[in-house]
């Protein structure tokens, strides 16, 4: 996954550069094409992460391929969906306000579900058993059965969180005026890449 993510980020940088050039030149056809490519690019990441979760759900929730700084932004294995509203060009519409309220309500529900699972994750032995059960999944004893149950709960919650992230992205794009969609996507990509670069810089200074 680490090699995939490194290449994925490189492709994101290229997409952002092209999108910013299309915005600067006011080329709407290129903007639309590149926005579609950016959304497909994001979807490809969630697809690979879901495959990782089938093998090691703990790794998918707390990615080792993220820098420590990037992990400070983690909410159920990724960025909070509501963070996307910060990248919307002003002014905000009533549709955006309603969507934000709906997303925040879903975030609260998922956070409650995670809090319930975290109570069971407090035992270090259970975390190790989850990793083991992800590979064996034979339920030979009570610890493995508990690990399988919690691991499945984490996996379902991760899928729901990633689905909410994508739904938020698409919902915002649908609510925005066409002229603002490209800037919204560019702002979101710039934020992610800046977080990544700063995290890597912090790591390098630590070395």
Phi, psi and omega in degrees: 000326181297317179295318178300314184295320178300315178291322179299317179294320178300318178294324178297319178299318179294317179298316181297316179301316179293320181293318179297323178294321179293323178293317181296322181274357180059036180269096187292326179295315178294321178301312181299316180297316183288327175297317178299319178294322180294318179295317177297325179296316178296317179300324181295326178295314180295327177296313179295323179294324178294326176291321176298319181297330177293330181267322184205089186293329179295318177297321180294326179284323183234075189301126177285345179276357171273150172284161176305322179295317178299325182292341178292343180266000187293134170219109182052049173084007180188193177288151173296134179304323183295342177299331182299333182292342178288345185261005182280129176296139179289160356276166180269147181261169176298324180297319178295318180298316179295319179297318180299317178299317180296317181294318179298322178295319178292323176300316180298319179297316180292324178297323177295319178298319180293321179299322178295318179291325182296330177300324180277339181277358184298331180280123179300325181298326181290323177300315179294322180293327177297315179299319179294315183292334176297334180264325183260313178047047180253349174058043184288334181219176186296324179295316179293323178295318178296319180296319179297318181295313180291320178300318177295322177296318177297318182296316179296320180292322178297316178299316180296320180294318179293324177296320179294322177299316180291319179297323177296315179302310182293320180298318178296316180299322179290328183278340182278156169292144182310324182292340183264347185297314182298319180292322177300311181296318179297318179298318180296318180293320178298319179299311181299315182292324177295320177298316180297312182297317181295320178298319179292322178297319178297319178297317182293323178294327179292329178292000000 
